[in-house]
Amino acid sequence: MNAVLEHCPPPVDLVSVAAANAALRTFWRLSAAWELTGAEQMILLGVGRTTLYQWKHGKVGPLDRHVLERLSYLFGIHAALQILLPLPERAAQWLRKPNQAPLFAGRPALERMLGGQVADLFVVRQYLDAERGGKA
């Protein structure tokens, strides 16, 4: 057993500044692809204007667990959309297009995601995972 553990990489420190910068770089690319406004970015991340401004200008400290959870759901939504809609522009369109699935009641998925609660991100992620035949 020790021989196996010796060859395992060290655990990733998700609360480090380096991890925060990497996660936010990914989020900025995702925001551009999804054509998110600053207000939408604040809601999705669960942060205020000042924090978002500081992060955009590289003043990043460790991210708290709530932001990390939101990012995890957003990255999962992106990954599922890449599988379901391989053309990047179609993913952005899907997010903003009215959706007749019961979860969305004729409104766009992004509107549900912008409900402000982590649960709003979770249910969209769960829906997409089910659509692609995977697990949440």
PEVEN-V591439 format. One record per backbone hydrogen bond with DSSP energy under -0.5 kcal/mol. NH is the residue of the N-H (numbers start at 1). CO is the residue of the C=O. E is the energy in kcal/mol with one decimal. If there is no record, write none. Layout:
nh=NH co=CO e=E
nh=NH co=CO e=E
This chain:
nh=5 co=1 e=-2.0
nh=6 co=2 e=-2.1
nh=7 co=3 e=-0.7
nh=7 co=4 e=-0.9
nh=8 co=5 e=-1.1
nh=14 co=12 e=-1.2
nh=16 co=13 e=-1.4
nh=20 co=16 e=-2.1
nh=21 co=17 e=-2.6
nh=22 co=18 e=-2.2
nh=23 co=19 e=-2.6
nh=24 co=20 e=-2.5
nh=25 co=21 e=-2.4
nh=26 co=22 e=-2.0
nh=27 co=23 e=-2.2
nh=28 co=24 e=-2.7
nh=29 co=25 e=-1.9
nh=30 co=26 e=-2.4
nh=31 co=27 e=-2.9
nh=32 co=28 e=-2.1
nh=33 co=29 e=-2.4
nh=34 co=30 e=-2.5
nh=35 co=31 e=-0.5
nh=35 co=32 e=-0.7
nh=36 co=31 e=-2.6
nh=41 co=37 e=-2.4
nh=42 co=38 e=-2.4
nh=43 co=39 e=-2.0
nh=44 co=40 e=-2.7
nh=45 co=41 e=-2.3
nh=46 co=42 e=-1.5
nh=47 co=42 e=-1.9
nh=52 co=48 e=-2.4
nh=53 co=49 e=-2.6
nh=54 co=50 e=-2.6
nh=55 co=51 e=-2.7
nh=56 co=52 e=-2.5
nh=57 co=53 e=-1.2
nh=58 co=55 e=-1.8
nh=59 co=54 e=-2.7
nh=60 co=58 e=-1.5
nh=68 co=64 e=-2.3
nh=69 co=65 e=-2.1
nh=70 co=66 e=-2.0
nh=71 co=67 e=-2.8
nh=72 co=68 e=-2.3
nh=73 co=69 e=-2.1
nh=74 co=70 e=-2.6
nh=75 co=71 e=-3.0
nh=76 co=72 e=-2.0
nh=77 co=73 e=-2.6
nh=78 co=74 e=-2.4
nh=79 co=75 e=-2.5
nh=80 co=76 e=-2.5
nh=81 co=77 e=-2.4
nh=82 co=78 e=-2.1
nh=83 co=79 e=-1.3
nh=84 co=80 e=-2.6
nh=85 co=81 e=-3.4
nh=88 co=86 e=-0.6
nh=90 co=87 e=-1.3
nh=91 co=87 e=-1.1
nh=92 co=88 e=-1.5
nh=93 co=89 e=-2.0
nh=94 co=90 e=-2.7
nh=95 co=91 e=-2.1
nh=96 co=92 e=-1.1
nh=97 co=93 e=-1.4
nh=99 co=107 e=-0.8
nh=104 co=101 e=-1.8
nh=105 co=101 e=-1.7
nh=106 co=99 e=-2.1
nh=107 co=104 e=-2.0
nh=109 co=94 e=-0.6
nh=109 co=97 e=-0.5
nh=110 co=95 e=-2.8
nh=112 co=108 e=-1.3
nh=113 co=109 e=-2.5
nh=114 co=110 e=-1.9
nh=115 co=112 e=-1.6
nh=116 co=113 e=-0.7
nh=120 co=117 e=-1.0
nh=121 co=117 e=-1.0
nh=121 co=118 e=-0.5
nh=122 co=118 e=-2.3
nh=123 co=119 e=-2.5
nh=124 co=120 e=-1.3
nh=125 co=121 e=-2.4
nh=126 co=122 e=-2.9
nh=127 co=123 e=-2.3
nh=128 co=124 e=-2.4
nh=129 co=125 e=-2.6
nh=130 co=126 e=-2.2
nh=131 co=127 e=-2.3
nh=132 co=128 e=-2.0
nh=133 co=130 e=-0.8
nh=134 co=129 e=-2.7
